[in-house]
């Protein structure tokens, strides 16, 4: 089991910045396994299964690759504190269309190949709301 806890959401004006954090905790079964992690978002009107109705925002592949959705390239930066299993998403130049519930997702190395597709991930956090007003 992998437990994820997000924080850092809030309300900002367009053009502002936020940094999201996600702390990953692995149980003893996975303590020696590497996990791949990413950020996803679910916009209003697309509620339901996160694995179907969320959009990939940014992800770190277990192979060290970095992936961004076209809509956030140049504005968002994903990074990780490996020692503490914390995933970050620095969001700059926020736009009203970035308004969504943001979720951290993870899965064990070897189980994810398409890093921005939500159905590749089995473990999800509870989400943190980001609201951008214009």
C-alpha positions as CSV (number, residue, x, y, z in Angstrom):
1,X,0.0,0.0,0.0
2,X,1.1,3.5,-0.8
3,X,-0.6,6.4,1.0
4,X,-0.5,9.9,-0.5
5,X,-1.3,13.2,1.2
6,X,-1.4,16.5,-0.8
7,X,-1.2,20.0,0.5
8,X,-0.6,23.5,-0.8
9,X,-3.8,24.3,-2.7
10,X,-5.6,27.6,-2.3
11,X,-7.2,30.6,-4.1
12,X,-5.1,33.0,-6.2
13,X,-5.5,35.6,-8.8
14,X,-4.6,34.9,-12.4
15,X,-0.9,35.3,-12.9
16,X,-0.1,34.1,-9.3
17,X,1.8,31.1,-8.1
18,X,1.2,28.1,-5.8
19,X,3.3,25.1,-4.8
20,X,1.7,21.8,-4.2
21,X,3.3,19.0,-2.1
22,X,2.6,15.4,-1.8
23,X,4.0,13.1,0.8
24,X,4.2,9.4,-0.1
25,X,4.3,6.8,2.6
26,X,5.0,3.2,1.6
27,X,4.1,0.2,3.8
28,X,6.6,-2.5,4.7
29,X,5.6,-4.5,1.6
30,X,6.8,-1.7,-0.7
31,X,9.5,-0.1,1.4
32,X,12.3,-1.2,-0.9
33,X,10.4,-0.6,-4.2
34,X,10.7,2.6,-6.2
35,X,7.5,4.4,-7.0
36,X,6.6,6.6,-9.9
37,X,4.5,9.7,-9.1
38,X,2.5,12.3,-10.9
39,X,0.1,15.2,-10.6
40,X,-3.4,15.0,-12.1
41,X,-6.4,17.3,-12.0
42,X,-10.1,17.0,-12.1
43,X,-12.0,20.0,-13.3
44,X,-15.6,20.9,-12.3
45,X,-18.2,18.9,-14.3
46,X,-15.9,15.9,-14.7
47,X,-16.3,14.3,-11.4
48,X,-16.2,10.5,-10.9
49,X,-13.5,8.0,-11.3
50,X,-10.1,9.7,-11.1
51,X,-8.6,7.0,-13.3
52,X,-11.0,8.0,-16.0
53,X,-12.0,11.6,-15.5
54,X,-8.8,13.3,-14.5
55,X,-6.1,14.9,-16.7
56,X,-2.4,14.3,-16.4
57,X,-0.6,17.5,-15.5
58,X,3.0,16.5,-14.8
59,X,4.8,13.3,-13.9
60,X,8.2,11.9,-13.0
61,X,8.9,8.6,-14.6
62,X,10.7,6.0,-12.6
63,X,13.3,6.1,-15.4
64,X,14.1,9.8,-14.5
65,X,12.0,11.2,-17.3
66,X,9.9,14.3,-16.8
67,X,6.5,14.7,-18.5
68,X,4.2,17.7,-18.8
69,X,0.8,18.3,-20.4
70,X,1.1,20.8,-23.2
71,X,-1.2,23.2,-21.4
72,X,1.2,23.6,-18.5
73,X,4.6,23.5,-20.2
74,X,6.7,26.5,-19.3
75,X,4.5,27.4,-16.3
76,X,4.6,24.3,-14.0
77,X,7.6,22.5,-12.7
78,X,7.5,19.1,-11.1
79,X,10.3,18.0,-8.7
80,X,10.9,15.4,-6.0
81,X,12.7,15.1,-2.6
82,X,13.7,11.5,-3.0
83,X,15.0,11.2,0.6
84,X,11.7,12.1,2.0
85,X,9.4,10.8,-0.7
86,X,7.9,14.2,-1.3
87,X,6.6,15.3,-4.7
88,X,6.2,19.0,-5.6
89,X,4.4,20.9,-8.3
90,X,5.4,24.6,-8.6
91,X,2.7,26.4,-10.5
92,X,3.4,29.8,-11.9
93,X,1.5,32.1,-14.2
94,X,-1.7,30.5,-13.1
95,X,-4.8,30.8,-15.4
96,X,-8.4,30.5,-14.6
97,X,-8.5,27.3,-16.6
98,X,-6.1,25.8,-14.1
99,X,-8.9,25.8,-11.6
100,X,-9.4,22.1,-10.5
101,X,-8.9,19.6,-7.7
102,X,-5.3,18.5,-8.0
103,X,-4.4,14.9,-7.1
104,X,-1.1,13.1,-6.5
105,X,-0.9,9.6,-7.9
106,X,1.6,6.8,-7.6
107,X,2.4,3.3,-8.5
108,X,5.2,0.8,-8.2
109,X,8.0,0.9,-10.7
110,X,7.3,-1.4,-13.6
111,X,3.6,-0.9,-13.4
112,X,3.5,2.5,-15.2
113,X,4.6,3.1,-18.7
114,X,2.4,6.0,-19.9
115,X,3.2,8.5,-17.2
116,X,0.5,11.1,-17.9
117,X,-2.4,8.6,-18.2
118,X,-4.4,8.4,-14.9
119,X,-5.5,4.8,-15.4
120,X,-1.8,3.7,-15.1
121,X,-1.8,4.6,-11.4
122,X,-3.4,2.6,-8.5
123,X,-2.7,4.9,-5.6
124,X,-4.3,8.4,-5.2
125,X,-4.4,11.1,-2.6
126,X,-7.4,13.0,-1.4
127,X,-6.7,16.0,-3.5
128,X,-6.2,19.7,-2.9
129,X,-8.3,22.4,-4.4
130,X,-6.7,25.1,-6.6
131,X,-8.9,28.1,-7.6
132,X,-7.7,30.8,-9.9
133,X,-9.8,33.9,-10.3
134,X,-9.4,36.2,-13.3
